[in-house]
Every structure is written in C-alpha cells, then in structure tokens.
C-alpha cells in the first residue's frame, strides 16, 4: 500500500492507495513545527477507525512546498512506517515531464505533480487551475512539457485581507450569491458577490488570455477544494479532478519504484526538529 503525502502551504493531505485506487484521504492543517510523533498520533487513530494496519504501508512518496516541514514527514515514514519515501524534487526522482521555464527549480512540486497527472489522464495541451493557498494556472504542452503559469492570490487569502483591512467588513465563507445575483443589497451580499464573481472573472479572463497567447484551444482542468464552487459558474473549466495531485504522486512513484532504498537507520529522537 502506498502512502502519498502532499504538503501545501495551508493543508497537508495524506492518501492511502492500493494500486490506482485511493482507499482513504485525510487532511490536516500544515504546521512545519509538527513532529513525526504528533503526525503518527493523528494518523494512527484514523488508520484504526478505517481498520487499516500501519504495517500495510510498504511505500511512500512526498511532495511539499514547505521545505521546513519535509524533515518530520520523512522521519514519520522512516520511524513509523519503516519505508524510505521518494521525494518529489530530489534530483534522483524522475518526473517524466520536461520543465520549459528559465529556472525549473522555481516551480512548486505540487504544480509539477499536477502536470504529470493531467497529461496522463487528459492529454495536452492543457491549462490546470489549482484552487489552493494561491490560485495557480499552469500550461502544459501537447507533449506534456510544462511551459509556465500564472500565480494569483487564493480566494481565502483575499477574504482574509478584506476582513483584516476593513474594520467593518465581516469574515465570510466562499459561496455563490443566492440566485447567482451580482448586485448585493447588503454589505454581506456585496462582499459575497464581489469575491465570488471577481474570481469567476479572474478565471475566465486568465484562461482566455492564455489561449489567445498560445494561439490554440486548451482543455482546462480544475483541482483543489474550491474547484466545485466555480466549475458550474464559468465556461472556462472543462473538468474537475479532486484527486489530481494524488494521482500524480502515484504515477511518479510508479515511474521511480525501482529507485526505492531501505529506510535509513533511526538516529533517535534528538534528530527531530
């Protein structure tokens, strides 16, 4: 059984896969200070509820955009699952995707993992829209090459900034206005409309400009927890795939499974940050 770990800036997702099937998927807030022991207390309880033994895990792969959080996730895999994880971004790990930007090291691991999955599942050319801490748009060529992308503030960041910068504006949830109304007749309705339709405009506008700049049509795949809210309100999004990153991790693991090493010796708790 494969343990796939996707650590983003806001949340960290743990998924258990049996071949291509996602058996379980759990989410915890990202905190680079969280120790391997703390992770295991949390995940052991979830495994127990699911009736899955930790010994069932015989492989792991990790992608993180939080460098400070990598050590304890690797230690979790070594200490409690007795496996040495493959790490996306390690020079020895082959992604199977050509990165065609000026400095390939700048691209977040999650965006490259998404590119691997999207090309395998949908073919190219593609635009991947990922609704995370940032809302990202990534362009994948017909042959699967990563051409570059667009990074804009995530919707929850925008809501937080709006609330913190304006004393009289409340913190609101992300949702479509009632009856898809644009005109708000209260402060709450006006905020909800501005944020929601503002992001619909962002999606439509950026996707249209990317297609025009590339001079071709491209299939648009959305992922991330907020994708389902926007997919029905914009014509830009063709498909929604909530497991895109997990699928990409599985495909990268399968490509590199021959590179697996035995777990490194446990050096004791003093090594844990």
SERO-4910 file (N, C-alpha, C, O; in steps of 0.05 Angstrom, whole numbers):
BEGIN
 pado doro    nc1    nc2    nc3   cac1   cac2   cac3    cc1    cc2    cc3    oc1    oc2    oc3
  Unk    A     17    -24      0      0      0      0     18     25      0     37     26     15
  Unk    A     11     44    -16     27     68    -20     15     91     -3     -9     96     -4
  Unk    A     32    104     13     25    128     27     35    152     11     59    156      7
  Unk    A     16    169      2     23    193    -14     17    217      3     -5    220     14
  Unk    A     37    235      6     35    258     23     39    283      6     59    286     -7
  Unk    A     19    301      6     20    326     -9     18    349     12     -3    354     22
  Unk    A     41    362     17     41    384     37     40    411     23     59    418      9
  Unk    A     18    425     26     15    452     16     20    472     37     26    465     60
  Unk    A     17    497     30     21    518     50      0    519     71      5    527     94
  Unk    A    -25    511     64    -47    512     83    -54    485     95    -57    483    119
  Unk    A    -56    465     78    -63    438     87    -43    417     77    -30    421     57
  Unk    A    -42    395     92    -26    372     84    -45    348     80    -61    342     99
  Unk    A    -44    335     57    -62    313     51    -46    287     52    -25    285     40
  Unk    A    -57    268     66    -46    240     67    -66    222     53    -90    223     59
  Unk    A    -56    207     34    -74    188     19    -62    160     19    -38    157     16
  Unk    A    -79    140     23    -70    112     20    -81    101     -6   -105    103    -11
  Unk    A    -63     89    -21    -71     79    -47    -64     49    -49    -43     40    -40
  Unk    A    -82     34    -61    -78      6    -67    -78      5    -98    -99      6   -110
  Unk    A    -55      2   -110    -52      5   -139    -62     33   -147    -52     53   -136
  Unk    A    -82     34   -165    -91     61   -173   -115     71   -157   -125     92   -163
  Unk    A   -123     55   -137   -147     62   -122   -141     78    -97   -124     69    -81
  Unk    A   -153    101    -93   -150    116    -69   -168    105    -47   -193    107    -50
  Unk    A   -157     92    -27   -172     79     -6   -182    100     15   -205     99     23
  Unk    A   -164    117     23   -171    137     43   -155    162     37   -133    161     26
  Unk    A   -167    185     45   -153    211     42   -160    228     66   -183    232     72
  Unk    A   -139    238     79   -142    254    103   -127    280    101   -107    282     87
  Unk    A   -137    301    114   -126    328    112   -121    339    139   -137    336    157
  Unk    A    -98    352    143    -91    365    168    -78    392    161    -65    394    141
  Unk    A    -82    411    179    -70    438    173    -40    436    174    -28    421    190
  Unk    A    -27    450    156      2    449    154     15    466    176      8    489    180
  Unk    A     33    453    190     49    466    211     77    454    211     80    431    218
  Unk    A     96    469    201    123    458    198    135    449    225    155    435    226
  Unk    A    123    459    247    134    451    274    123    424    283    132    413    303
  Unk    A    102    413    269     90    388    278    111    365    275    123    362    254
  Unk    A    114    350    296    135    329    296    124    303    284    100    300    280
  Unk    A    143    285    278    135    259    268    117    244    288     98    231    280
  Unk    A    123    247    313    107    234    334     78    245    334     59    229    336
  Unk    A     76    271    331     49    283    330     33    274    306     10    268    307
  Unk    A     47    273    283     34    263    259     23    234    263      1    227    256
  Unk    A     40    218    276     33    190    279      9    186    299     -8    169    294
  Unk    A      9    202    320    -14    200    338    -40    205    323    -60    192    327
  Unk    A    -39    226    306    -63    233    290    -70    212    269    -93    203    267
  Unk    A    -50    203    254    -57    184    232    -62    156    242    -77    141    229
  Unk    A    -50    149    265    -55    122    276    -85    119    284    -97     98    280
  Unk    A    -96    141    295   -125    140    302   -142    137    277   -162    122    278
  Unk    A   -135    151    256   -151    149    231   -148    121    218   -167    110    208
  Unk    A   -124    110    219   -120     83    209   -136     63    225   -147     44    213
  Unk    A   -137     67    251   -151     48    268   -181     49    261   -194     28    259
  Unk    A   -192     73    258   -221     76    251   -226     62    224   -247     50    220
  Unk    A   -207     64    205   -210     52    179   -204     22    178   -209      9    158
  Unk    A   -194     12    201   -188    -17    202   -163    -24    185   -162    -46    174
  Unk    A   -144     -6    183   -120    -10    167    -96    -10    186    -93      8    202
  Unk    A    -79    -30    183    -55    -32    199    -33    -14    187    -30    -14    163
  Unk    A    -17      0    204      6     15    194     25     -3    178     39      6    160
  Unk    A     26    -29    185     44    -47    172     36    -52    143     52    -63    127
  Unk    A     12    -44    136      2    -48    108     17    -28     89     18    -33     65
  Unk    A     28     -7    100     42     13     83     70      2     77     86     -2     96
  Unk    A     76     -1     52    102    -12     45    117      7     26    139      0     16
  Unk    A    106     31     21    119     51      4    108     78     10     85     81     19
  Unk    A    123     99      4    113    126      9    126    145    -12    148    141    -21
  Unk    A    111    167    -18    122    188    -35    112    214    -23     89    216    -13
  Unk    A    129    235    -25    123    260    -12    129    283    -31    149    284    -45
  Unk    A    110    303    -31    115    328    -45    108    350    -26     86    350    -13
  Unk    A    125    370    -23    120    392     -4    129    418    -16    149    419    -30
  Unk    A    114    439    -10    123    466    -18    131    481      7    136    506      7
  Unk    A    134    467     29    143    478     55    169    464     63    168    443     77
  Unk    A    192    474     55    217    460     60    222    453     89    233    432     95
  Unk    A    213    471    108    217    466    136    201    442    146    208    430    167
  Unk    A    180    435    132    163    412    141    172    385    130    161    365    139
  Unk    A    191    385    112    199    359    100    211    340    119    206    316    118
  Unk    A    229    350    137    244    332    154    226    314    170    231    289    171
  Unk    A    206    325    183    189    309    201    171    290    186    163    269    197
  Unk    A    164    297    162    148    278    145    165    255    137    156    232    136
  Unk    A    190    260    129    208    238    123    213    220    147    213    196    145
  Unk    A    216    233    170    221    218    195    196    201    202    199    179    211
  Unk    A    172    212    197    148    196    201    148    171    185    142    149    195
  Unk    A    156    173    159    156    149    142    177    129    151    172    105    152
  Unk    A    200    139    159    222    121    168    216    108    195    218     84    198
  Unk    A    208    124    214    205    114    241    181     97    245    183     76    258
  Unk    A    158    104    234    133     90    240    123     72    218    109     53    223
  Unk    A    131     78    193    122     60    171    145     43    160    141     26    143
  Unk    A    169     49    169    193     34    161    197     34    131    205     13    119
  Unk    A    192     57    118    197     59     90    212     85     85    210    104    100
  Unk    A    228     85     64    243    109     56    226    123     34    224    111     12
  Unk    A    216    147     39    198    159     19    213    170     -5    236    180     -2
  Unk    A    201    168    -29    211    183    -51    202    212    -48    180    217    -39
  Unk    A    220    230    -54    214    259    -50    214    273    -77    235    274    -91
  Unk    A    192    285    -84    190    300   -109    208    324   -106    206    340    -87
  Unk    A    226    328   -125    245    349   -124    273    339   -119    293    352   -125
  Unk    A    275    314   -109    301    301   -107    312    296   -135    298    286   -152
  Unk    A    337    304   -141    348    300   -168    346    272   -178    345    267   -202
  Unk    A    346    252   -160    344    224   -169    316    215   -177    313    194   -188
  Unk    A    296    231   -170    269    224   -176    260    235   -203    260    260   -207
  Unk    A    254    218   -222    246    226   -249    216    232   -249    200    216   -241
  Unk    A    209    256   -260    181    263   -261    168    254   -288    144    249   -289
  Unk    A    184    253   -308    173    247   -334    160    270   -348    144    267   -366
  Unk    A    167    295   -340    156    319   -352    179    339   -357    195    343   -339
  Unk    A    181    350   -380    201    370   -387    192    397   -376    169    406   -382
  Unk    A    209    410   -361    202    436   -349    215    458   -366    240    461   -365
  Unk    A    199    473   -382    210    491   -402    207    520   -393    195    537   -406
  Unk    A    218    526   -369    218    554   -360    248    561   -354    265    543   -355
  Unk    A    253    586   -348    280    595   -345    295    581   -322    318    572   -325
  Unk    A    282    577   -300    294    564   -277    275    542   -267    257    548   -251
  Unk    A    278    517   -276    259    496   -268    257    492   -238    237    483   -228
  Unk    A    278    500   -223    278    496   -194    257    514   -180    250    509   -157
  Unk    A    247    534   -194    228    553   -183    200    541   -181    184    551   -165
  Unk    A    194    521   -197    167    511   -198    160    494   -174    176    476   -166
  Unk    A    138    500   -161    130    484   -137    125    455   -144    116    449   -166
  Unk    A    132    438   -126    129    409   -130    101    401   -137     96    384   -154
  Unk    A     81    414   -124     53    407   -128     45    413   -157     29    398   -168
  Unk    A     55    434   -168     47    442   -196     59    422   -216     45    416   -236
  Unk    A     83    412   -211     94    392   -229     80    365   -227     76    351   -246
  Unk    A     73    358   -202     58    334   -197     31    335   -212     23    315   -225
  Unk    A     18    358   -210     -8    361   -225     -4    358   -255    -20    346   -269
  Unk    A     19    369   -265     24    367   -294     27    338   -302     17    331   -324
  Unk    A     41    322   -286     45    294   -293     18    280   -294     12    265   -313
  Unk    A      0    285   -275    -26    271   -274    -44    280   -297    -56    264   -310
  Unk    A    -45    306   -301    -63    317   -322    -56    307   -350    -73    300   -365
  Unk    A    -30    307   -356    -21    297   -382    -29    268   -385    -38    260   -406
  Unk    A    -24    252   -364    -30    223   -366    -60    218   -369    -68    200   -384
  Unk    A    -77    234   -355   -105    229   -355   -120    242   -378   -140    231   -388
  Unk    A   -111    266   -386   -127    282   -405   -112    288   -430   -125    297   -450
  Unk    A    -86    284   -431    -71    292   -455    -67    322   -456    -78    336   -439
  Unk    A    -51    332   -475    -47    360   -477    -56    371   -504    -64    355   -521
  Unk    A    -56    397   -507    -48    418   -488    -69    423   -467    -93    419   -472
  Unk    A    -60    433   -444    -78    436   -421    -72    462   -406    -51    474   -407
  Unk    A    -93    471   -391    -89    491   -370    -99    478   -345   -122    468   -344
  Unk    A    -83    478   -324    -91    467   -298    -96    491   -279    -78    507   -275
  Unk    A   -120    492   -268   -127    513   -249   -128    500   -221   -145    483   -217
  Unk    A   -111    508   -203   -110    496   -176   -118    517   -156   -105    537   -152
  Unk    A   -140    511   -142   -151    530   -122   -139    522    -95   -150    506    -80
  Unk    A   -116    533    -88   -103    528    -63    -98    554    -48   -114    573    -50
  Unk    A    -77    555    -32    -70    579    -18    -66    602    -38    -75    624    -34
  Unk    A    -54    595    -61    -54    613    -84    -72    599   -106    -74    575   -106
  Unk    A    -83    615   -123    -97    604   -146    -77    604   -170    -69    625   -178
  Unk    A    -70    580   -179    -50    578   -200    -62    568   -226    -80    552   -226
  Unk    A    -50    578   -248    -57    569   -275    -31    559   -288    -12    574   -290
  Unk    A    -31    533   -295     -6    522   -307    -12    511   -335    -33    498   -339
  Unk    A      5    517   -353      2    509   -381     19    486   -388     44    486   -384
  Unk    A      6    465   -399     20    440   -406     19    437   -437     -3    439   -448
  Unk    A     41    432   -449     43    429   -478     31    403   -487     24    386   -471
  Unk    A     28    400   -514     16    376   -525     31    351   -518     20    329   -515
  Unk    A     58    353   -514     74    330   -508     78    327   -478     94    310   -469
  Unk    A     65    343   -461     67    341   -432     87    359   -420     90    359   -396
  Unk    A    101    376   -436    120    394   -425    107    417   -409     85    426   -417
  Unk    A    120    425   -387    109    446   -371    120    473   -381    144    477   -382
  Unk    A    102    491   -390    110    515   -404    112    539   -385    125    559   -392
  Unk    A     98    538   -363     98    561   -345     70    565   -334     52    548   -338
  Unk    A     66    587   -320     39    591   -308     34    619   -298     50    638   -303
  Unk    A     13    621   -283      4    646   -271     -2    641   -242    -14    620   -235
  Unk    A      6    658   -224      1    655   -195    -15    680   -186     -5    703   -189
  Unk    A    -38    676   -174    -54    698   -163    -61    691   -134    -61    667   -127
  Unk    A    -69    711   -118    -76    705    -90   -100    686    -89   -119    688   -105
  Unk    A    -99    667    -71   -121    648    -67   -145    663    -56   -142    684    -44
  Unk    A   -169    652    -60   -193    665    -52   -195    669    -22   -204    690    -12
  Unk    A   -185    649     -6   -186    652     23   -167    674     32   -172    687     52
  Unk    A   -144    677     19   -126    699     25   -139    726     20   -136    745     36
  Unk    A   -153    727     -2   -167    752     -8   -188    759     12   -191    782     20
  Unk    A   -203    739     21   -224    743     41   -212    752     68   -222    770     81
  Unk    A   -189    739     75   -176    747    100   -166    775     99   -169    790    118
  Unk    A   -154    783     76   -143    810     73   -166    831     74   -163    852     86
  Unk    A   -189    824     61   -211    843     61   -222    847     90   -228    870     97
  Unk    A   -224    825    105   -234    827    132   -215    842    150   -223    859    166
  Unk    A   -189    837    147   -169    849    165   -163    878    159   -156    894    177
  Unk    A   -167    886    134   -160    913    126   -184    932    129   -180    957    130
  Unk    A   -208    922    131   -232    939    134   -246    931    159   -258    909    161
  Unk    A   -246    948    179   -256    942    206   -285    934    206   -293    917    223
  Unk    A   -301    944    189   -330    939    189   -338    916    172   -362    909    171
  Unk    A   -320    904    157   -327    882    140   -323    855    154   -301    850    164
  Unk    A   -343    838    155   -341    813    169   -325    792    153   -320    795    129
  Unk    A   -317    771    167   -305    747    154   -327    731    142   -346    723    157
  Unk    A   -326    724    117   -348    709    104   -337    683     92   -313    681     88
  Unk    A   -355    665     87   -348    640     74   -350    643     43   -363    662     34
  Unk    A   -336    626     29   -337    627      0   -361    612    -10   -364    588     -5
  Unk    A   -379    625    -23   -402    612    -35   -414    630    -56   -410    655    -56
  Unk    A   -429    618    -74   -442    633    -95   -465    650    -83   -479    640    -65
  Unk    A   -470    674    -93   -492    690    -83   -519    676    -89   -521    662   -109
  Unk    A   -539    681    -72   -566    669    -78   -576    677   -105   -574    700   -113
  Unk    A   -586    657   -120   -597    661   -147   -576    672   -166   -583    684   -186
  Unk    A   -551    669   -159   -529    679   -176   -530    709   -181   -522    719   -201
  Unk    A   -541    723   -161   -544    752   -164   -516    765   -163   -498    756   -149
  Unk    A   -513    787   -178   -489    803   -178   -492    827   -159   -474    833   -143
  Unk    A   -515    840   -161   -520    864   -144   -526    855   -115   -545    840   -110
  Unk    A   -509    865    -97   -514    859    -69   -531    880    -56   -526    904    -60
  Unk    A   -550    872    -40   -568    891    -27   -563    893      3   -579    903     19
  Unk    A   -540    883     11   -530    886     39   -500    885     37   -489    877     17
  Unk    A   -486    892     59   -457    890     59   -448    862     55   -429    857     39
  Unk    A   -461    842     68   -453    814     65   -457    805     36   -440    792     25
  Unk    A   -480    812     24   -485    804     -3   -465    817    -22   -456    804    -42
  Unk    A   -459    842    -17   -440    856    -35   -412    843    -33   -399    840    -54
  Unk    A   -404    836     -9   -378    822     -6   -377    795    -20   -359    788    -35
  Unk    A   -399    780    -15   -400    753    -27   -400    755    -58   -386    739    -71
  Unk    A   -415    774    -69   -416    777    -97   -388    786   -108   -379    776   -128
  Unk    A   -376    806    -95   -351    816   -105   -329    795   -105   -314    793   -125
  Unk    A   -328    779    -84   -307    758    -83   -313    736   -103   -296    728   -118
  Unk    A   -338    727   -103   -345    704   -120   -343    711   -149   -328    698   -164
  Unk    A   -357    732   -158   -357    739   -186   -330    751   -195   -323    749   -218
  Unk    A   -316    763   -176   -289    772   -182   -271    749   -189   -255    751   -208
  Unk    A   -273    726   -175   -257    703   -182   -266    689   -207   -250    678   -222
  Unk    A   -292    689   -212   -302    679   -238   -290    695   -261   -281    684   -281
  Unk    A   -290    721   -258   -278    738   -278   -248    733   -281   -237    733   -303
  Unk    A   -234    728   -258   -206    722   -259   -201    696   -275   -184    695   -292
  Unk    A   -217    676   -269   -214    650   -283   -219    653   -313   -202    646   -329
  Unk    A   -242    665   -319   -248    668   -348   -228    685   -362   -220    679   -385
  Unk    A   -220    707   -350   -201    725   -363   -174    714   -367   -162    716   -389
  Unk    A   -163    701   -347   -136    690   -350   -136    667   -369   -117    664   -386
  Unk    A   -156    649   -368   -156    626   -386   -159    636   -415   -145    626   -433
  Unk    A   -176    656   -419   -179    666   -447   -154    678   -457   -146    674   -480
  Unk    A   -140    693   -440   -114    706   -448    -92    685   -453    -76    688   -472
  Unk    A    -92    664   -437    -72    642   -442    -77    628   -469    -59    623   -483
  Unk    A   -103    623   -474   -109    610   -500   -102    628   -524    -91    619   -544
  Unk    A   -108    654   -521   -101    673   -542    -71    675   -546    -62    675   -569
  Unk    A    -57    676   -524    -28    678   -526    -15    654   -538      4    655   -553
  Unk    A    -26    630   -532    -16    605   -543    -26    600   -571    -14    584   -586
  Unk    A    -47    614   -579    -57    611   -606    -71    585   -611    -69    574   -633
  Unk    A    -83    573   -590    -96    547   -593   -116    543   -570   -114    556   -549
  Unk    A   -134    525   -575   -152    517   -553   -138    498   -535   -121    483   -543
  Unk    A   -145    499   -509   -133    481   -490   -154    471   -470   -171    487   -462
  Unk    A   -153    446   -463   -172    435   -444   -164    446   -416   -141    449   -410
  Unk    A   -184    453   -400   -179    465   -374   -188    446   -352   -212    439   -350
  Unk    A   -169    438   -335   -175    420   -313   -172    436   -287   -152    449   -282
  Unk    A   -192    434   -270   -191    448   -244   -188    427   -221   -198    405   -223
  Unk    A   -173    435   -201   -169    418   -177   -168    436   -153   -167    460   -155
  Unk    A   -169    424   -129   -169    439   -105   -198    440    -93   -217    437   -108
  Unk    A   -199    444    -67   -225    442    -54   -247    461    -63   -270    454    -62
  Unk    A   -239    485    -73   -259    504    -82   -267    502   -111   -283    517   -121
  Unk    A   -255    482   -125   -260    479   -154   -290    475   -159   -300    486   -179
  Unk    A   -303    459   -142   -331    452   -148   -349    476   -146   -370    477   -159
  Unk    A   -342    497   -130   -358    521   -128   -358    537   -153   -379    548   -161
  Unk    A   -336    538   -167   -333    555   -190   -338    541   -217   -345    553   -237
  Unk    A   -336    514   -217   -337    499   -242   -364    503   -256   -366    505   -280
  Unk    A   -386    505   -240   -412    508   -253   -419    537   -260   -440    541   -273
  Unk    A   -402    556   -254   -408    584   -259   -389    596   -280   -392    620   -287
  Unk    A   -371    581   -290   -353    591   -311   -352    570   -334   -351    546   -329
  Unk    A   -351    580   -358   -349    562   -381   -320    555   -386   -314    538   -404
  Unk    A   -301    567   -372   -273    562   -377   -265    534   -368   -247    522   -381
  Unk    A   -277    523   -347   -268    498   -336   -283    475   -349   -307    474   -350
  Unk    A   -267    456   -360   -278    432   -374   -282    409   -355   -302    394   -357
  Unk    A   -263    404   -337   -265    381   -319   -255    389   -291   -238    407   -288
  Unk    A   -266    376   -270   -256    379   -243   -246    352   -233   -259    332   -236
  Unk    A   -222    352   -222   -209    328   -213   -197    333   -185   -175    345   -183
  Unk    A   -211    324   -164   -202    330   -137   -177    313   -129   -163    320   -110
  Unk    A   -172    291   -143   -150    273   -137   -126    277   -155   -109    259   -157
  Unk    A   -125    299   -169   -104    303   -190    -76    301   -178    -59    287   -189
  Unk    A    -71    314   -155    -45    314   -143    -38    286   -133    -15    277   -136
  Unk    A    -57    272   -121    -52    245   -111    -46    226   -134    -29    209   -132
  Unk    A    -61    229   -156    -56    213   -179    -28    218   -190    -14    199   -197
  Unk    A    -19    243   -191      7    250   -200     29    237   -182     49    227   -192
  Unk    A     25    238   -156     44    225   -138     46    195   -143     68    184   -143
  Unk    A     23    183   -148     23    154   -153     38    148   -179     54    129   -180
  Unk    A     34    164   -200     47    159   -225     77    164   -223     93    149   -235
  Unk    A     85    184   -208    114    188   -204    127    166   -188    149    157   -194
  Unk    A    112    156   -168    122    133   -153    126    109   -171    147     95   -170
  Unk    A    106    103   -188    108     80   -206    132     83   -225    145     63   -231
  Unk    A    137    107   -234    160    112   -252    186    107   -238    206     99   -250
  Unk    A    187    112   -211    212    111   -196    214     88   -176    232     88   -159
  Unk    A    195     70   -176    194     50   -155    219     33   -154    226     22   -133
  Unk    A    233     30   -177    258     15   -177    280     29   -162    301     17   -156
  Unk    A    276     55   -155    297     71   -141    294     69   -111    309     82    -97
  Unk    A    273     55   -101    268     54    -72    293     44    -58    306     25    -66
  Unk    A    298     57    -35    320     48    -17    309     38      9    286     44     16
  Unk    A    325     23     23    317     14     50    317     39     68    332     57     64
  Unk    A    299     38     89    299     61    107    326     66    120    340     47    127
  Unk    A    333     91    123    358     98    137    356     92    166    333     92    177
  Unk    A    378     85    180    377     79    208    364    101    225    369    124    220
  Unk    A    348     93    245    337    112    263    358    123    281    372    108    295
  Unk    A    361    150    282    383    162    297    374    172    325    390    183    340
  Unk    A    348    167    331    339    176    357    323    202    356    324    216    336
  Unk    A    308    207    378    290    230    378    304    257    377    292    277    371
  Unk    A    330    257    384    344    283    385    347    295    357    352    319    355
  Unk    A    344    279    336    345    290    309    320    304    300    320    317    279
  Unk    A    299    300    315    273    311    306    271    340    313    276    348    336
  Unk    A    263    356    293    261    385    298    234    392    310    229    415    315
***
